[in-house]
Amino acid sequence: MSAKRVAARAVYGSRYDSVPWAQRVYIRPGERAVRELQWRLKLRTSPVIPLDEYRSRVELGAIEEFIACHMCGESRQQPLHMPSRTKKDGTTAWSYRVVRCPSCGFLYRNPNILPERLGDLYSKNYSRFLTGDYAANRQRRYRQAMDAFHPVFAEGGGRRLLDFGCGAGYFLELAEQRGFDACGVDLSPDSVKEANERLTAATAHFGAPEEVPEIAAGGFDVVTLWSVLAHLPRPVEDFRKFRELLCPGGVLMILTVNAQSLLLKAYGSGWNGFTRNHLMFYSRETLPLLLRQAGFAGVAFAPFYGDTVEAGTTRLSPGHSRRLKRGVDSSDGGNMMRALAFADEKAIERWGDELSVHRVD
């Protein structure tokens, strides 16, 4: 047992053993305050350096480039994390560096992936990952997020929907069942092939939206980004395209890892939001900066308490359940971030009555 686990057992005993590890930081007394203090100390003690100095210290990979902050243009860097994964033979499977913008707080990978080489990350059997253990509960997560923004997703009613980064088509399958006129795009050719074998009415396309005429024409009521935002190397350009693809009154649904998560503050480089293909990491503070630059009018957020908690398959006592919800609601919103971006005032008028809308324009 690690020293941290020994210390936790000494402080809390075994009374929180039935609580999923991802929720313990919100439930165990005093832990949230400790993690917030831990994060503030890290920010205070991590030096901020010029981009030129950072370049001189860090090796650049063959498909990488050094970048400044996409949210505010700040070039200074505050190096914070070095996520990595080790193979069974002890060698490094992958690793990268994560920096923080000292001006706006945005977290991003630097060096980052060259946009024209992004497909290199998904070209070889990426669908194995999307259809393996990762995919086991994906549709449950989709349903839970759609329920959080119920007015938009209750019934498709023939409205046009684009799933950007559709993978093996698990969400498109739900969208066609709910009556949407749905289609998707993805950079993984084997995933697109598998999606089209699964789908009945919806269609998946390989490539970028501008490469598919019926998608490039726009006019979509809904665009969805399921665990895609963290993979975009040029987010401002991409979001401007998404805005152009939406019709008046349209909305953009986003599910991504939450860079404000208490789990990130607790586990640092070991946070589960740092995965091999993730490039940028957003929070409720930095996502509105992106939406404003792309021309959106507003955004609404929904809390995330955990897949099994929301599905009712985790045995939490009533007291633990109340404490969890209070902790998530009053702090970071959960380890995943759910957001609904409104293209214009018409979208806010149409869908915003039952949601707490924050204007970004």
TORLUMTOR-74738 format. One line per 4 residues: number of its first residue (from 1); their letters; for each residue x, y, z of C-alpha. Coordinates in Angstrom, 3 decimals, decimal comma. Example, Ala and Ser with C-alpha at 12.3 -4.5 7.8 and 13.67 -1.06 7.14 Angstrom:
<sites>
1	AS	12,300 -4,500 7,800 ~ 13,670 -1,060 7,140
</sites>
This chain:
<sites>
1	MSAK	0,000 0,000 0,000 ~ 1,379 3,435 -0,942 ~ 2,249 6,057 1,644 ~ -0,669 8,222 0,496
5	RVAA	-3,121 5,351 0,968 ~ -1,695 4,578 4,390 ~ -2,131 8,222 5,383 ~ -5,704 8,297 4,039
9	RAVY	-6,577 5,113 5,915 ~ -5,139 6,607 9,115 ~ -7,231 9,765 8,732 ~ -10,499 8,402 7,325
13	GSRY	-10,511 4,725 8,281 ~ -12,584 2,479 6,011 ~ -15,879 4,395 6,028 ~ -15,326 5,786 2,500
17	DSVP	-14,169 2,532 0,881 ~ -17,530 2,059 -0,849 ~ -17,265 5,475 -2,517 ~ -15,719 5,401 -6,043
21	WAQR	-12,223 6,899 -5,962 ~ -13,239 9,654 -8,393 ~ -15,840 10,923 -5,928 ~ -13,874 10,632 -2,680
25	VYIR	-12,216 14,025 -3,076 ~ -15,677 15,612 -2,931 ~ -16,966 13,549 -0,010 ~ -14,159 13,059 2,520
29	PGER	-14,194 15,927 5,058 ~ -11,476 18,509 4,526 ~ -10,042 16,929 1,388 ~ -11,408 19,504 -1,004
33	AVRE	-9,738 22,333 0,942 ~ -6,452 20,424 1,044 ~ -6,488 19,802 -2,706 ~ -7,263 23,442 -3,465
37	LQWR	-4,378 24,513 -1,245 ~ -2,139 21,950 -2,952 ~ -3,033 23,464 -6,338 ~ -2,448 27,050 -5,247
41	LKLR	0,967 26,119 -3,864 ~ 1,882 24,420 -7,149 ~ 0,940 27,514 -9,130 ~ 2,840 29,749 -6,731
45	TSPV	6,039 27,702 -6,853 ~ 6,086 26,823 -10,589 ~ 8,153 29,397 -12,516 ~ 6,853 31,337 -15,507
49	IPLD	9,362 31,551 -18,374 ~ 9,508 33,160 -21,858 ~ 8,624 30,949 -24,811 ~ 12,150 31,241 -26,254
53	EYRS	13,622 29,921 -23,022 ~ 11,075 27,122 -22,963 ~ 12,041 26,163 -26,531 ~ 15,685 25,920 -25,524
57	RVEL	14,859 23,497 -22,709 ~ 12,445 21,135 -24,452 ~ 13,039 18,708 -27,298 ~ 10,683 19,028 -30,288
61	GAIE	9,188 15,858 -31,773 ~ 8,894 15,129 -35,504 ~ 5,164 15,948 -35,668 ~ 5,174 18,730 -33,058
65	EFIA	5,383 22,523 -32,863 ~ 5,803 25,065 -30,076 ~ 2,749 27,280 -29,572 ~ 1,521 30,243 -27,527
69	CHMC	-1,837 30,343 -25,735 ~ -4,710 29,995 -28,204 ~ -7,154 31,665 -25,807 ~ -5,361 34,986 -25,202
73	GESR	-2,122 34,951 -27,224 ~ 0,178 34,977 -24,188 ~ 3,558 33,476 -25,104 ~ 4,960 32,941 -21,611
77	QQPL	4,857 29,398 -20,276 ~ 4,286 27,923 -16,837 ~ 5,317 24,241 -17,048 ~ 3,197 22,152 -14,667
81	HMPS	2,841 18,486 -15,654 ~ 4,545 15,641 -17,523 ~ 1,943 12,907 -18,138 ~ 3,287 9,559 -19,364
85	RTKK	2,391 5,901 -19,751 ~ 4,804 3,000 -19,200 ~ 4,657 -0,279 -21,128 ~ 4,812 -3,677 -19,447
89	DGTT	8,481 -3,970 -20,392 ~ 9,265 -0,767 -18,533 ~ 9,772 1,455 -21,593 ~ 7,810 4,667 -22,139
93	AWSY	4,706 4,279 -24,316 ~ 4,112 8,027 -24,537 ~ 4,817 11,242 -22,659 ~ 4,327 14,979 -23,130
97	RVVR	4,441 18,297 -21,282 ~ 1,497 20,386 -20,102 ~ 1,866 24,115 -19,487 ~ -0,426 26,769 -18,053
101	CPSC	-1,003 30,220 -19,503 ~ -0,045 32,686 -16,736 ~ -2,486 35,268 -18,123 ~ -5,780 33,369 -18,593
105	GFLY	-5,087 30,021 -16,892 ~ -5,532 27,842 -19,994 ~ -3,836 24,418 -19,810 ~ -2,361 22,954 -22,986
109	RNPN	0,207 20,523 -24,305 ~ 3,414 22,200 -25,457 ~ 4,984 21,187 -27,780 ~ 1,662 20,484 -29,465
113	ILPE	0,795 18,374 -32,512 ~ 1,047 19,975 -35,959 ~ -2,516 20,238 -37,351 ~ -1,534 18,550 -40,617
117	RLGD	-0,151 15,574 -38,652 ~ -3,145 15,104 -36,362 ~ -4,340 12,125 -38,395 ~ -1,129 10,290 -37,407
121	LYSK	-2,619 9,779 -33,942 ~ -5,687 7,961 -35,296 ~ -4,598 6,175 -38,459 ~ -3,750 2,752 -37,014
125	NYSR	-6,566 0,690 -35,516 ~ -7,903 3,534 -33,384 ~ -11,325 1,862 -33,509 ~ -9,974 -0,935 -31,303
129	FLTG	-9,698 1,621 -28,521 ~ -13,110 3,134 -29,304 ~ -14,837 -0,252 -29,265 ~ -12,953 -1,919 -26,399
133	DYAA	-13,228 -1,200 -22,688 ~ -13,494 2,530 -23,430 ~ -16,750 2,012 -25,327 ~ -18,448 -0,294 -22,836
137	NRQR	-20,513 2,474 -21,202 ~ -20,318 5,227 -23,827 ~ -23,996 5,243 -24,724 ~ -24,936 5,508 -21,062
141	RYRQ	-22,709 8,595 -20,789 ~ -24,305 10,070 -23,914 ~ -27,798 9,546 -22,530 ~ -26,871 11,150 -19,225
145	AMDA	-25,445 14,221 -20,950 ~ -28,484 14,490 -23,234 ~ -30,729 14,324 -20,163 ~ -28,747 17,189 -18,625
149	FHPV	-29,771 19,335 -21,637 ~ -33,153 17,691 -22,025 ~ -34,985 20,331 -24,109 ~ -32,477 19,987 -26,947
153	FAEG	-32,175 16,201 -27,077 ~ -35,542 14,816 -25,941 ~ -36,738 14,320 -29,528 ~ -34,948 14,863 -32,806
157	GGRR	-38,031 15,786 -34,798 ~ -36,068 15,553 -38,060 ~ -33,637 18,284 -37,004 ~ -30,191 18,073 -38,625
161	LLDF	-27,353 16,914 -36,367 ~ -23,611 16,643 -37,019 ~ -21,457 14,523 -34,711 ~ -17,906 15,821 -35,143
165	GCGA	-15,419 13,064 -34,264 ~ -18,114 10,393 -34,458 ~ -15,741 7,452 -33,900 ~ -17,451 4,099 -34,296
169	GYFL	-20,923 5,687 -34,390 ~ -22,262 4,951 -30,908 ~ -23,811 8,398 -30,502 ~ -25,079 8,524 -34,082
173	ELAE	-26,924 5,311 -33,311 ~ -28,744 7,050 -30,448 ~ -29,351 10,178 -32,533 ~ -31,059 8,283 -35,331
177	QRGF	-33,174 6,412 -32,766 ~ -34,356 9,755 -31,351 ~ -35,384 10,993 -34,772 ~ -32,524 13,293 -35,748
181	DACG	-31,400 13,605 -39,358 ~ -27,856 12,710 -38,323 ~ -24,417 12,392 -39,875 ~ -20,846 12,351 -38,592
185	VDLS	-17,191 12,842 -39,545 ~ -14,009 11,307 -38,151 ~ -10,281 11,064 -38,939 ~ -10,106 7,330 -38,233
189	PDSV	-10,958 5,389 -41,431 ~ -11,505 2,072 -39,651 ~ -13,833 3,764 -37,133 ~ -15,898 5,301 -39,942
193	KEAN	-16,165 1,913 -41,632 ~ -17,387 0,312 -38,415 ~ -19,856 3,144 -37,788 ~ -21,504 2,727 -41,177
197	ERLT	-21,846 -1,008 -40,595 ~ -23,732 -0,223 -37,381 ~ -25,973 2,632 -38,554 ~ -29,351 2,436 -40,269
201	AATA	-30,316 5,996 -41,234 ~ -27,297 8,073 -40,157 ~ -24,053 8,185 -42,148 ~ -20,422 8,581 -41,050
205	HFGA	-17,841 10,228 -43,331 ~ -14,045 10,095 -43,273 ~ -12,242 13,449 -43,218 ~ -12,979 17,048 -42,231
209	PEEV	-16,406 18,770 -42,562 ~ -15,217 20,994 -45,418 ~ -14,268 17,880 -47,421 ~ -17,836 16,504 -47,423
213	PEIA	-20,156 18,690 -49,582 ~ -23,401 17,878 -47,762 ~ -21,759 18,771 -44,449 ~ -19,812 21,805 -45,677
217	AGGF	-23,126 23,362 -46,790 ~ -24,057 23,770 -43,099 ~ -27,593 24,319 -41,832 ~ -27,269 22,066 -38,768
221	DVVT	-29,517 22,497 -35,754 ~ -27,106 20,648 -33,473 ~ -23,367 19,898 -33,585 ~ -21,967 17,522 -30,977
225	LWSV	-18,394 17,107 -29,708 ~ -18,194 13,994 -27,531 ~ -14,732 13,874 -25,927 ~ -13,338 15,668 -28,992
229	LAHL	-12,503 19,199 -27,832 ~ -9,282 18,132 -26,093 ~ -8,067 16,687 -29,432 ~ -8,259 19,915 -31,491
233	PRPV	-4,893 21,599 -32,263 ~ -6,487 24,777 -33,699 ~ -9,610 25,233 -31,543 ~ -10,460 28,826 -32,496
237	EDFR	-10,424 28,014 -36,221 ~ -12,444 24,835 -35,648 ~ -15,060 26,570 -33,513 ~ -15,530 29,306 -36,075
241	KFRE	-16,253 26,557 -38,590 ~ -18,722 24,928 -36,181 ~ -20,440 28,295 -35,762 ~ -20,747 28,611 -39,560
245	LLCP	-22,184 25,088 -39,823 ~ -24,980 25,894 -37,361 ~ -28,241 27,374 -38,575 ~ -29,913 30,300 -36,729
249	GGVL	-31,021 28,983 -33,338 ~ -28,450 26,179 -33,417 ~ -26,480 24,765 -30,499 ~ -23,134 23,054 -29,942
253	MILT	-22,979 20,271 -27,332 ~ -19,578 19,667 -25,679 ~ -18,376 16,887 -23,392 ~ -14,709 17,080 -22,416
257	VNAQ	-12,380 16,578 -19,479 ~ -12,520 19,392 -16,941 ~ -9,208 21,192 -16,349 ~ -10,636 22,662 -13,150
261	SLLL	-11,270 19,206 -11,719 ~ -10,333 18,458 -8,129 ~ -8,934 15,178 -9,429 ~ -6,401 17,083 -11,536
265	KAYG	-5,451 19,138 -8,499 ~ -5,138 15,950 -6,453 ~ -3,255 13,686 -8,874 ~ -1,321 16,108 -11,092
269	SGWN	0,414 14,300 -13,949 ~ -1,453 11,114 -12,996 ~ -4,876 12,674 -13,712 ~ -6,997 10,467 -15,985
273	GFTR	-7,764 13,460 -18,239 ~ -4,189 13,370 -19,506 ~ -4,360 10,731 -22,230 ~ -2,117 10,007 -25,200
277	NHLM	-4,122 11,999 -27,767 ~ -5,302 14,936 -25,644 ~ -3,855 18,314 -26,629 ~ -5,750 21,012 -24,710
281	FYSR	-7,679 21,141 -21,453 ~ -10,617 23,470 -20,766 ~ -12,519 24,699 -17,722 ~ -15,615 26,798 -17,073
285	ETLP	-13,317 29,832 -17,103 ~ -11,445 29,159 -20,359 ~ -14,175 27,619 -22,554 ~ -16,103 30,941 -22,715
289	LLLR	-12,920 32,604 -24,027 ~ -12,929 30,155 -26,929 ~ -16,640 30,582 -27,605 ~ -16,370 34,380 -27,622
293	QAGF	-13,599 34,310 -30,231 ~ -15,669 31,959 -32,391 ~ -18,784 34,169 -32,354 ~ -21,105 32,250 -30,033
297	AGVA	-23,605 34,110 -27,851 ~ -23,704 32,094 -24,630 ~ -23,052 28,835 -22,830 ~ -24,766 26,690 -20,192
301	FAPF	-23,008 24,137 -17,985 ~ -24,359 20,997 -16,326 ~ -22,628 19,246 -13,372 ~ -21,106 15,787 -13,691
305	YGDT	-21,332 13,562 -10,614 ~ -19,888 10,411 -12,189 ~ -21,278 7,841 -14,641 ~ -22,156 5,139 -12,117
309	VEAG	-23,478 7,652 -9,585 ~ -25,868 9,181 -12,103 ~ -26,882 5,753 -13,367 ~ -27,733 4,675 -9,815
313	TTRL	-25,422 1,655 -9,962 ~ -23,082 2,899 -7,212 ~ -24,130 2,283 -3,642 ~ -23,793 5,666 -2,000
317	SPGH	-25,475 6,395 1,274 ~ -27,955 9,303 1,215 ~ -25,485 11,362 3,220 ~ -22,612 10,650 0,842
321	SRRL	-24,810 11,394 -2,148 ~ -25,825 14,782 -0,748 ~ -22,234 15,626 0,144 ~ -21,047 14,655 -3,345
325	KRGV	-23,593 16,856 -5,094 ~ -22,902 19,798 -2,813 ~ -19,166 19,435 -3,403 ~ -19,457 19,216 -7,192
329	DSSD	-22,043 21,996 -7,449 ~ -20,073 24,414 -5,283 ~ -16,634 23,745 -6,747 ~ -15,526 22,540 -10,171
333	GGNM	-18,631 20,942 -11,699 ~ -17,074 17,458 -11,778 ~ -14,252 15,626 -13,525 ~ -15,976 15,951 -16,918
337	MRAL	-17,339 19,216 -18,275 ~ -20,719 19,305 -19,987 ~ -21,505 22,466 -21,917 ~ -24,119 23,679 -24,376
341	AFAD	-23,008 26,625 -26,537 ~ -25,651 28,844 -28,155 ~ -24,956 30,132 -31,661 ~ -26,987 33,332 -31,283
345	EKAI	-29,780 35,073 -29,377 ~ -32,374 32,974 -31,188 ~ -30,757 29,840 -29,750 ~ -30,838 31,283 -26,236
349	ERWG	-34,505 32,227 -26,638 ~ -35,359 28,787 -28,012 ~ -33,460 26,549 -25,575 ~ -32,306 28,674 -22,636
353	DELS	-35,444 28,925 -20,488 ~ -34,700 25,787 -18,456 ~ -30,923 26,369 -18,342 ~ -28,619 28,823 -16,615
357	VHRV	-27,101 30,673 -19,575 ~ -23,860 32,654 -19,292 ~ -23,432 35,174 -22,109 ~ -20,005 35,232 -23,719
361	D	-20,392 37,947 -26,383
</sites>
